[in-house]
């Protein structure tokens, strides 16, 4: 709760900073504040286990919530460091955009800390509404307007489905509290609308992570949204939704049984296959990464087939994916700045004009493809090992085949950087983008070499 209150306080500070003309101090103060919040979140491991960390049966601080909250805070810090230059052409709205990102983080933290379905829905709406605004934030850009409207309409339908599911679960159990719902789900005699309600909640969450066949919004919204917003959707928002889906399902294994496992298997294979095959055809980098994200959603869903070890595997995989994504977007934002589109030809010759940024983007794509020494390889190795032990060999085979397919479109971008001549001269890149790109990919490599830094957090 202290983490959430501090984050909301930072958001309020961002709104007040504009009034007192403290715009120049906004990013430094906010980043320092988030580093302090990160310390509070990581400090959970030093708390006496006898202390009650449940707050009015609405939220609870656990190793799971602290680990994922820490990841969300780190990703938000990276996003804020890129915001200063990204929004310099609209200075009057700068504090508003920073505040929205902070409140988005508050929604993300609530989504992994809730113990009550009311708090869960509140968190998901805070996160979703923030993203609707950011997607349409370029009000004079028709693509941004289209992306915001499309995301708003589809997201509203998904939220309605989730809310209907919550109502059915409450009607079946008489509780919003997760512990009570989990306890009742282990017995027999629950009405038919309990599994129907859970299914509706799952469907709504599958939309949020852009898993097939609920993925159709993602390519258009990713392409039309401002690049920094696309980075948030691709990394932070997807990781939040996946962690929340795990939290919802982790206590209902007896009640849901093989039917949900079969559903996860089908959607996982569909997401991996559709995402990778469609990504091969893309010329726009943001659309390519949208379909890549759909594929990675399929990989993440594999973790739900082994709920006993899913939390650790999911934390490791989502961290590896998110860090690679942030590093990649730091390069993409700068390369495509002031360009009409984000097509692959804009990256021609980047290896010659800016070797460092080309190397970072290459490393990020190799991590997503699952190439050693990057943590993406070890994340997939852990995921495949756990899934094979659980007896789902067919999903692992599909995962290996799709990992091979993904190399095709990742290398299309890599080859453009190193084998083609540059169409434009080298452009100046703000120091903050170098910091974000290099630190993010360095962290990706570090957790690949020392996976225990993450895996021990949830032991």
BADREN-907705 format. One record per residue (C-alpha): x, y, z. Coordinates in nm, 3 decimals, always signed. Layout:
N
node east: X&north: Y&up: Z $
...
***
This chain:
459
node east: +0.000&north: +0.000&up: +0.000 $
node east: +0.290&north: +0.237&up: +0.076 $
node east: +0.415&north: +0.182&up: -0.280 $
node east: +0.076&north: +0.267&up: -0.431 $
node east: +0.025&north: +0.577&up: -0.213 $
node east: +0.373&north: +0.708&up: -0.298 $
node east: +0.318&north: +0.654&up: -0.671 $
node east: -0.016&north: +0.838&up: -0.662 $
node east: +0.151&north: +1.122&up: -0.468 $
node east: +0.411&north: +1.151&up: -0.744 $
node east: +0.130&north: +1.173&up: -0.997 $
node east: -0.032&north: +1.458&up: -0.805 $
node east: +0.307&north: +1.631&up: -0.785 $
node east: +0.333&north: +1.612&up: -1.165 $
node east: +0.000&north: +1.791&up: -1.201 $
node east: +0.099&north: +2.061&up: -0.951 $
node east: +0.443&north: +2.110&up: -1.108 $
node east: +0.284&north: +2.274&up: -1.412 $
node east: +0.107&north: +2.529&up: -1.192 $
node east: +0.430&north: +2.629&up: -1.018 $
node east: +0.631&north: +2.627&up: -1.343 $
node east: +0.856&north: +2.339&up: -1.235 $
node east: +0.848&north: +2.169&up: -1.574 $
node east: +1.227&north: +2.139&up: -1.603 $
node east: +1.248&north: +1.955&up: -1.270 $
node east: +0.961&north: +1.722&up: -1.350 $
node east: +1.148&north: +1.424&up: -1.498 $
node east: +1.449&north: +1.434&up: -1.258 $
node east: +1.228&north: +1.462&up: -0.948 $
node east: +0.988&north: +1.194&up: -1.072 $
node east: +1.269&north: +0.952&up: -1.159 $
node east: +1.431&north: +1.007&up: -0.818 $
node east: +1.093&north: +0.955&up: -0.654 $
node east: +1.041&north: +0.629&up: -0.846 $
node east: +1.387&north: +0.510&up: -0.743 $
node east: +1.277&north: +0.567&up: -0.383 $
node east: +0.955&north: +0.373&up: -0.451 $
node east: +1.165&north: +0.094&up: -0.602 $
node east: +1.362&north: +0.081&up: -0.279 $
node east: +1.038&north: +0.054&up: -0.079 $
node east: +0.915&north: -0.226&up: -0.306 $
node east: +1.239&north: -0.422&up: -0.290 $
node east: +1.250&north: -0.364&up: +0.085 $
node east: +0.963&north: -0.611&up: +0.123 $
node east: +1.213&north: -0.895&up: +0.151 $
node east: +1.345&north: -0.747&up: +0.477 $
node east: +0.997&north: -0.729&up: +0.633 $
node east: +0.921&north: -0.960&up: +0.922 $
node east: +0.695&north: -1.233&up: +0.782 $
node east: +0.472&north: -1.207&up: +1.092 $
node east: +0.364&north: -0.855&up: +0.996 $
node east: +0.020&north: -0.839&up: +0.835 $
node east: +0.058&north: -0.688&up: +0.488 $
node east: -0.309&north: -0.723&up: +0.391 $
node east: -0.484&north: -0.388&up: +0.371 $
node east: -0.857&north: -0.400&up: +0.446 $
node east: -0.889&north: -0.717&up: +0.236 $
node east: -0.834&north: -0.508&up: -0.077 $
node east: -0.459&north: -0.533&up: -0.137 $
node east: -0.173&north: -0.743&up: -0.005 $
node east: +0.203&north: -0.709&up: -0.030 $
node east: +0.359&north: -1.041&up: -0.128 $
node east: +0.679&north: -1.153&up: -0.295 $
node east: +0.484&north: -1.185&up: -0.620 $
node east: +0.339&north: -0.833&up: -0.604 $
node east: +0.669&north: -0.678&up: -0.492 $
node east: +0.871&north: -0.848&up: -0.767 $
node east: +0.637&north: -0.746&up: -1.046 $
node east: +0.581&north: -0.397&up: -0.901 $
node east: +0.958&north: -0.348&up: -0.902 $
node east: +0.969&north: -0.450&up: -1.268 $
node east: +0.689&north: -0.205&up: -1.353 $
node east: +0.871&north: +0.077&up: -1.173 $
node east: +1.195&north: +0.011&up: -1.363 $
node east: +1.010&north: +0.008&up: -1.697 $
node east: +0.834&north: +0.334&up: -1.606 $
node east: +1.167&north: +0.498&up: -1.522 $
node east: +1.296&north: +0.405&up: -1.867 $
node east: +0.981&north: +0.547&up: -2.028 $
node east: +1.009&north: +0.874&up: -1.833 $
node east: +1.374&north: +0.918&up: -1.932 $
node east: +1.267&north: +0.910&up: -2.297 $
node east: +0.968&north: +1.139&up: -2.242 $
node east: +1.162&north: +1.464&up: -2.200 $
node east: +1.279&north: +1.472&up: -2.562 $
node east: +0.974&north: +1.291&up: -2.704 $
node east: +0.728&north: +1.559&up: -2.589 $
node east: +0.948&north: +1.865&up: -2.637 $
node east: +0.730&north: +1.984&up: -2.928 $
node east: +0.425&north: +2.007&up: -2.697 $
node east: +0.568&north: +2.157&up: -2.375 $
node east: +0.233&north: +2.278&up: -2.245 $
node east: +0.107&north: +1.920&up: -2.221 $
node east: +0.430&north: +1.771&up: -2.086 $
node east: +0.331&north: +1.751&up: -1.719 $
node east: -0.003&north: +1.597&up: -1.816 $
node east: +0.162&north: +1.314&up: -2.008 $
node east: +0.408&north: +1.245&up: -1.726 $
node east: +0.124&north: +1.238&up: -1.471 $
node east: -0.076&north: +0.996&up: -1.689 $
node east: +0.222&north: +0.761&up: -1.704 $
node east: +0.258&north: +0.774&up: -1.325 $
node east: -0.111&north: +0.701&up: -1.272 $
node east: -0.080&north: +0.419&up: -1.527 $
node east: +0.192&north: +0.274&up: -1.304 $
node east: -0.042&north: +0.302&up: -1.005 $
node east: -0.302&north: +0.097&up: -1.193 $
node east: -0.037&north: -0.161&up: -1.281 $
node east: +0.070&north: -0.200&up: -0.917 $
node east: -0.293&north: -0.238&up: -0.808 $
node east: -0.343&north: -0.514&up: -1.066 $
node east: -0.074&north: -0.738&up: -0.915 $
node east: -0.146&north: -0.650&up: -0.550 $
node east: -0.525&north: -0.689&up: -0.534 $
node east: -0.701&north: -0.938&up: -0.307 $
node east: -1.047&north: -0.817&up: -0.403 $
node east: -1.205&north: -0.820&up: -0.749 $
node east: -1.325&north: -0.461&up: -0.702 $
node east: -0.963&north: -0.346&up: -0.663 $
node east: -0.867&north: -0.561&up: -0.964 $
node east: -1.124&north: -0.387&up: -1.184 $
node east: -1.026&north: -0.043&up: -1.051 $
node east: -0.662&north: -0.113&up: -1.138 $
node east: -0.736&north: -0.237&up: -1.488 $
node east: -0.953&north: +0.067&up: -1.564 $
node east: -0.688&north: +0.313&up: -1.441 $
node east: -0.432&north: +0.144&up: -1.666 $
node east: -0.667&north: +0.116&up: -1.965 $
node east: -0.799&north: +0.474&up: -1.955 $
node east: -0.443&north: +0.606&up: -1.932 $
node east: -0.352&north: +0.408&up: -2.244 $
node east: -0.660&north: +0.530&up: -2.434 $
node east: -0.552&north: +0.890&up: -2.372 $
node east: -0.188&north: +0.828&up: -2.465 $
node east: -0.282&north: +0.641&up: -2.784 $
node east: -0.481&north: +0.941&up: -2.910 $
node east: -0.245&north: +1.207&up: -2.769 $
node east: -0.133&north: +1.333&up: -3.113 $
node east: -0.463&north: +1.509&up: -3.176 $
node east: -0.361&north: +1.645&up: -3.520 $
node east: -0.245&north: +1.303&up: -3.640 $
node east: -0.531&north: +1.105&up: -3.794 $
node east: -0.353&north: +0.773&up: -3.731 $
node east: -0.323&north: +0.854&up: -3.361 $
node east: -0.691&north: +0.951&up: -3.350 $
node east: -0.786&north: +0.624&up: -3.517 $
node east: -0.564&north: +0.422&up: -3.281 $
node east: -0.712&north: +0.591&up: -2.975 $
node east: -1.071&north: +0.540&up: -3.088 $
node east: -1.014&north: +0.179&up: -3.193 $
node east: -0.836&north: +0.097&up: -2.867 $
node east: -1.105&north: +0.274&up: -2.665 $
node east: -1.392&north: +0.089&up: -2.832 $
node east: -1.231&north: -0.255&up: -2.820 $
node east: -1.095&north: -0.196&up: -2.470 $
node east: -1.438&north: -0.089&up: -2.346 $
node east: -1.594&north: -0.408&up: -2.478 $
node east: -1.321&north: -0.611&up: -2.305 $
node east: -1.373&north: -0.424&up: -1.978 $
node east: -1.747&north: -0.489&up: -2.005 $
node east: -1.683&north: -0.860&up: -2.054 $
node east: -1.452&north: -0.865&up: -1.750 $
node east: -1.709&north: -0.681&up: -1.539 $
node east: -1.984&north: -0.922&up: -1.645 $
node east: -1.756&north: -1.210&up: -1.547 $
node east: -1.690&north: -1.054&up: -1.206 $
node east: -2.066&north: -1.018&up: -1.153 $
node east: -2.121&north: -1.387&up: -1.233 $
node east: -1.840&north: -1.495&up: -1.001 $
node east: -1.987&north: -1.280&up: -0.722 $
node east: -2.333&north: -1.421&up: -0.787 $
node east: -2.198&north: -1.775&up: -0.766 $
node east: -1.985&north: -1.729&up: -0.454 $
node east: -2.123&north: -1.423&up: -0.273 $
node east: -1.770&north: -1.279&up: -0.240 $
node east: -1.537&north: -1.036&up: -0.413 $
node east: -1.250&north: -1.145&up: -0.187 $
node east: -1.003&north: -1.372&up: -0.369 $
node east: -0.927&north: -1.597&up: -0.072 $
node east: -1.295&north: -1.677&up: -0.025 $
node east: -1.343&north: -1.736&up: -0.396 $
node east: -1.038&north: -1.963&up: -0.411 $
node east: -1.160&north: -2.163&up: -0.110 $
node east: -1.507&north: -2.210&up: -0.254 $
node east: -1.370&north: -2.305&up: -0.596 $
node east: -1.193&north: -2.609&up: -0.446 $
node east: -1.523&north: -2.767&up: -0.343 $
node east: -1.825&north: -2.886&up: -0.536 $
node east: -2.172&north: -2.749&up: -0.588 $
node east: -2.088&north: -2.408&up: -0.734 $
node east: -2.346&north: -2.287&up: -0.988 $
node east: -2.276&north: -2.318&up: -1.360 $
node east: -2.223&north: -1.946&up: -1.392 $
node east: -1.905&north: -1.961&up: -1.181 $
node east: -1.692&north: -2.119&up: -1.458 $
node east: -1.877&north: -1.902&up: -1.711 $
node east: -1.781&north: -1.592&up: -1.511 $
node east: -1.418&north: -1.701&up: -1.484 $
node east: -1.412&north: -1.771&up: -1.859 $
node east: -1.541&north: -1.421&up: -1.934 $
node east: -1.273&north: -1.266&up: -1.712 $
node east: -1.007&north: -1.473&up: -1.889 $
node east: -1.137&north: -1.368&up: -2.232 $
node east: -1.118&north: -1.001&up: -2.128 $
node east: -0.762&north: -1.044&up: -2.004 $
node east: -0.661&north: -1.226&up: -2.324 $
node east: -0.768&north: -0.913&up: -2.510 $
node east: -0.544&north: -0.703&up: -2.286 $
node east: -0.239&north: -0.919&up: -2.365 $
node east: -0.334&north: -0.935&up: -2.736 $
node east: -0.348&north: -1.314&up: -2.754 $
node east: -0.512&north: -1.476&up: -3.058 $
node east: -0.797&north: -1.468&up: -3.151 $
node east: -0.838&north: -1.145&up: -2.950 $
node east: -0.544&north: -0.972&up: -3.114 $
node east: -0.695&north: -0.788&up: -3.411 $
node east: -0.674&north: -0.446&up: -3.248 $
node east: -0.300&north: -0.462&up: -3.178 $
node east: -0.131&north: -0.400&up: -3.518 $
node east: -0.339&north: -0.092&up: -3.606 $
node east: -0.322&north: +0.054&up: -3.255 $
node east: +0.054&north: -0.007&up: -3.227 $
node east: +0.115&north: +0.155&up: -3.567 $
node east: -0.110&north: +0.457&up: -3.512 $
node east: -0.012&north: +0.540&up: -3.155 $
node east: +0.289&north: +0.761&up: -3.076 $
node east: +0.599&north: +0.542&up: -3.061 $
node east: +0.651&north: +0.596&up: -2.688 $
node east: +0.293&north: +0.485&up: -2.620 $
node east: +0.351&north: +0.178&up: -2.838 $
node east: +0.655&north: +0.099&up: -2.623 $
node east: +0.435&north: +0.110&up: -2.311 $
node east: +0.171&north: -0.114&up: -2.468 $
node east: +0.429&north: -0.361&up: -2.594 $
node east: +0.615&north: -0.394&up: -2.264 $
node east: +0.455&north: -0.263&up: -1.947 $
node east: +0.087&north: -0.312&up: -2.034 $
node east: +0.137&north: -0.663&up: -2.172 $
node east: +0.343&north: -0.775&up: -1.871 $
node east: +0.086&north: -0.632&up: -1.627 $
node east: -0.202&north: -0.815&up: -1.796 $
node east: -0.011&north: -1.144&up: -1.805 $
node east: +0.088&north: -1.127&up: -1.438 $
node east: -0.270&north: -1.042&up: -1.343 $
node east: -0.408&north: -1.335&up: -1.543 $
node east: -0.172&north: -1.567&up: -1.357 $
node east: -0.279&north: -1.421&up: -1.022 $
node east: -0.646&north: -1.475&up: -1.106 $
node east: -0.605&north: -1.837&up: -1.217 $
node east: -0.343&north: -1.956&up: -0.969 $
node east: -0.594&north: -2.042&up: -0.696 $
node east: -0.859&north: -2.205&up: -0.914 $
node east: -0.677&north: -2.509&up: -1.051 $
node east: -0.918&north: -2.765&up: -0.905 $
node east: -1.229&north: -2.582&up: -1.018 $
node east: -1.109&north: -2.520&up: -1.374 $
node east: -0.913&north: -2.837&up: -1.447 $
node east: -0.835&north: -2.974&up: -1.790 $
node east: -1.083&north: -2.752&up: -1.976 $
node east: -0.883&north: -2.439&up: -1.904 $
node east: -0.557&north: -2.623&up: -1.976 $
node east: -0.693&north: -2.722&up: -2.318 $
node east: -0.802&north: -2.361&up: -2.380 $
node east: -0.456&north: -2.231&up: -2.286 $
node east: -0.287&north: -2.487&up: -2.513 $
node east: -0.502&north: -2.388&up: -2.812 $
node east: -0.467&north: -2.012&up: -2.759 $
node east: -0.093&north: -2.040&up: -2.692 $
node east: -0.027&north: -2.229&up: -3.017 $
node east: -0.261&north: -1.999&up: -3.213 $
node east: -0.093&north: -1.684&up: -3.076 $
node east: +0.259&north: -1.805&up: -3.148 $
node east: +0.175&north: -1.921&up: -3.499 $
node east: -0.045&north: -1.632&up: -3.613 $
node east: +0.187&north: -1.374&up: -3.461 $
node east: +0.502&north: -1.507&up: -3.626 $
node east: +0.353&north: -1.582&up: -3.968 $
node east: +0.192&north: -1.238&up: -3.992 $
node east: +0.510&north: -1.066&up: -3.869 $
node east: +0.701&north: -1.210&up: -4.165 $
node east: +0.487&north: -1.003&up: -4.402 $
node east: +0.527&north: -0.665&up: -4.230 $
node east: +0.725&north: -0.372&up: -4.362 $
node east: +0.641&north: -0.138&up: -4.075 $
node east: +0.857&north: -0.203&up: -3.768 $
node east: +0.583&north: -0.116&up: -3.517 $
node east: +0.338&north: -0.353&up: -3.687 $
node east: +0.610&north: -0.620&up: -3.694 $
node east: +0.665&north: -0.581&up: -3.320 $
node east: +0.288&north: -0.588&up: -3.265 $
node east: +0.269&north: -0.933&up: -3.422 $
node east: +0.589&north: -1.029&up: -3.240 $
node east: +0.414&north: -0.929&up: -2.916 $
node east: +0.118&north: -1.151&up: -3.006 $
node east: +0.361&north: -1.438&up: -3.050 $
node east: +0.529&north: -1.365&up: -2.716 $
node east: +0.186&north: -1.359&up: -2.551 $
node east: +0.152&north: -1.719&up: -2.668 $
node east: +0.486&north: -1.807&up: -2.508 $
node east: +0.386&north: -1.638&up: -2.183 $
node east: +0.061&north: -1.834&up: -2.173 $
node east: +0.266&north: -2.155&up: -2.167 $
node east: +0.369&north: -2.064&up: -1.812 $
node east: +0.008&north: -2.104&up: -1.699 $
node east: +0.026&north: -2.475&up: -1.781 $
node east: +0.266&north: -2.524&up: -1.490 $
node east: +0.116&north: -2.312&up: -1.213 $
node east: +0.347&north: -2.457&up: -0.946 $
node east: +0.650&north: -2.293&up: -1.109 $
node east: +0.469&north: -2.037&up: -1.325 $
node east: +0.535&north: -1.732&up: -1.107 $
node east: +0.914&north: -1.763&up: -1.127 $
node east: +0.919&north: -1.854&up: -1.496 $
node east: +0.672&north: -1.579&up: -1.581 $
node east: +0.870&north: -1.316&up: -1.391 $
node east: +1.190&north: -1.416&up: -1.571 $
node east: +1.031&north: -1.432&up: -1.917 $
node east: +0.841&north: -1.105&up: -1.886 $
node east: +1.150&north: -0.924&up: -1.753 $
node east: +1.365&north: -1.051&up: -2.039 $
node east: +1.100&north: -0.960&up: -2.296 $
node east: +1.025&north: -0.617&up: -2.150 $
node east: +1.390&north: -0.511&up: -2.121 $
node east: +1.458&north: -0.615&up: -2.481 $
node east: +1.143&north: -0.431&up: -2.592 $
node east: +1.237&north: -0.107&up: -2.413 $
node east: +1.590&north: -0.116&up: -2.559 $
node east: +1.449&north: -0.178&up: -2.907 $
node east: +1.199&north: +0.107&up: -2.886 $
node east: +1.464&north: +0.349&up: -2.760 $
node east: +1.639&north: +0.296&up: -3.095 $
node east: +1.320&north: +0.285&up: -3.303 $
node east: +1.187&north: +0.613&up: -3.161 $
node east: +1.505&north: +0.801&up: -3.249 $
node east: +1.556&north: +0.647&up: -3.594 $
node east: +1.197&north: +0.715&up: -3.704 $
node east: +1.176&north: +1.059&up: -3.545 $
node east: +1.052&north: +1.318&up: -3.797 $
node east: +0.991&north: +1.039&up: -4.051 $
node east: +0.658&north: +0.979&up: -4.222 $
node east: +0.651&north: +0.615&up: -4.119 $
node east: +0.839&north: +0.346&up: -3.931 $
node east: +0.920&north: +0.125&up: -4.230 $
node east: +1.225&north: -0.101&up: -4.230 $
node east: +1.403&north: +0.104&up: -4.498 $
node east: +1.445&north: +0.385&up: -4.244 $
node east: +1.695&north: +0.159&up: -4.065 $
node east: +1.912&north: +0.105&up: -4.374 $
node east: +2.280&north: +0.158&up: -4.294 $
node east: +2.227&north: +0.224&up: -3.922 $
node east: +2.521&north: -0.006&up: -3.850 $
node east: +2.747&north: +0.248&up: -4.024 $
node east: +2.586&north: +0.575&up: -3.914 $
node east: +2.534&north: +0.478&up: -3.550 $
node east: +2.705&north: +0.146&up: -3.462 $
node east: +2.613&north: +0.160&up: -3.092 $
node east: +2.239&north: +0.197&up: -3.144 $
node east: +2.245&north: -0.062&up: -3.422 $
node east: +2.421&north: -0.304&up: -3.188 $
node east: +2.160&north: -0.241&up: -2.915 $
node east: +1.871&north: -0.300&up: -3.156 $
node east: +2.039&north: -0.614&up: -3.288 $
node east: +2.092&north: -0.748&up: -2.936 $
node east: +1.729&north: -0.672&up: -2.847 $
node east: +1.596&north: -0.859&up: -3.151 $
node east: +1.828&north: -1.154&up: -3.086 $
node east: +1.699&north: -1.172&up: -2.727 $
node east: +1.339&north: -1.175&up: -2.849 $
node east: +1.429&north: -1.452&up: -3.093 $
node east: +1.580&north: -1.657&up: -2.811 $
node east: +1.949&north: -1.648&up: -2.906 $
node east: +2.217&north: -1.698&up: -2.635 $
node east: +2.374&north: -1.516&up: -2.439 $
node east: +2.071&north: -1.299&up: -2.397 $
node east: +1.810&north: -1.366&up: -2.131 $
node east: +1.545&north: -1.434&up: -2.395 $
node east: +1.716&north: -1.767&up: -2.466 $
node east: +1.723&north: -1.873&up: -2.101 $
node east: +1.363&north: -1.757&up: -2.053 $
node east: +1.246&north: -1.984&up: -2.335 $
node east: +1.465&north: -2.267&up: -2.205 $
node east: +1.304&north: -2.243&up: -1.861 $
node east: +0.960&north: -2.218&up: -2.015 $
node east: +1.009&north: -2.519&up: -2.242 $
node east: +1.163&north: -2.729&up: -1.963 $
node east: +0.871&north: -2.667&up: -1.726 $
node east: +0.616&north: -2.730&up: -1.999 $
node east: +0.775&north: -3.062&up: -2.102 $
node east: +0.778&north: -3.175&up: -1.738 $
node east: +0.406&north: -3.092&up: -1.719 $
node east: +0.340&north: -3.321&up: -2.017 $
node east: +0.259&north: -3.062&up: -2.284 $
node east: +0.518&north: -3.165&up: -2.543 $
node east: +0.303&north: -3.051&up: -2.838 $
node east: +0.310&north: -2.691&up: -2.712 $
node east: +0.689&north: -2.701&up: -2.678 $
node east: +0.726&north: -2.835&up: -3.033 $
node east: +0.507&north: -2.551&up: -3.158 $
node east: +0.715&north: -2.306&up: -2.953 $
node east: +1.046&north: -2.429&up: -3.098 $
node east: +0.913&north: -2.412&up: -3.455 $
node east: +0.780&north: -2.060&up: -3.399 $
node east: +1.108&north: -1.948&up: -3.242 $
node east: +1.282&north: -2.056&up: -3.565 $
node east: +1.023&north: -1.870&up: -3.775 $
node east: +1.073&north: -1.552&up: -3.572 $
node east: +1.439&north: -1.536&up: -3.672 $
node east: +1.322&north: -1.459&up: -4.026 $
node east: +1.160&north: -1.124&up: -3.956 $
node east: +1.403&north: -1.018&up: -3.684 $
node east: +1.695&north: -1.070&up: -3.923 $
node east: +1.513&north: -0.876&up: -4.195 $
node east: +1.560&north: -0.567&up: -3.979 $
node east: +1.914&north: -0.664&up: -3.875 $
node east: +2.022&north: -0.716&up: -4.238 $
node east: +1.880&north: -0.374&up: -4.331 $
node east: +2.102&north: -0.211&up: -4.070 $
node east: +2.424&north: -0.383&up: -4.177 $
node east: +2.397&north: -0.472&up: -4.548 $
node east: +2.224&north: -0.169&up: -4.700 $
node east: +2.339&north: +0.186&up: -4.752 $
node east: +2.203&north: +0.463&up: -4.535 $
node east: +1.941&north: +0.687&up: -4.695 $
node east: +1.993&north: +0.971&up: -4.446 $
node east: +2.290&north: +1.117&up: -4.260 $
node east: +2.361&north: +1.046&up: -3.896 $
node east: +2.127&north: +1.236&up: -3.666 $
node east: +2.188&north: +1.361&up: -3.314 $
node east: +2.047&north: +1.135&up: -3.043 $
node east: +1.977&north: +1.266&up: -2.690 $
node east: +2.196&north: +1.119&up: -2.419 $
node east: +1.892&north: +0.988&up: -2.231 $
node east: +1.811&north: +0.752&up: -2.519 $
node east: +2.162&north: +0.612&up: -2.513 $
node east: +2.128&north: +0.555&up: -2.137 $
node east: +1.793&north: +0.377&up: -2.170 $
node east: +1.903&north: +0.160&up: -2.463 $
node east: +2.239&north: +0.056&up: -2.318 $
node east: +2.122&north: +0.003&up: -1.960 $
node east: +1.815&north: -0.195&up: -2.065 $
node east: +2.008&north: -0.434&up: -2.290 $
node east: +2.288&north: -0.459&up: -2.031 $
node east: +2.032&north: -0.568&up: -1.769 $
node east: +1.896&north: -0.817&up: -2.023 $
node east: +2.241&north: -0.973&up: -2.060 $
node east: +2.309&north: -0.968&up: -1.685 $
node east: +1.995&north: -1.161&up: -1.594 $
node east: +2.079&north: -1.400&up: -1.878 $
node east: +2.420&north: -1.472&up: -1.725 $
node east: +2.292&north: -1.464&up: -1.366 $
node east: +1.927&north: -1.580&up: -1.380 $
node east: +1.926&north: -1.641&up: -1.005 $
node east: +1.905&north: -1.264&up: -0.954 $
node east: +1.541&north: -1.297&up: -1.055 $
node east: +1.451&north: -1.660&up: -0.995 $
node east: +1.543&north: -1.640&up: -0.626 $
node east: +1.303&north: -1.351&up: -0.565 $
node east: +0.996&north: -1.574&up: -0.556 $
node east: +1.151&north: -1.878&up: -0.389 $
***
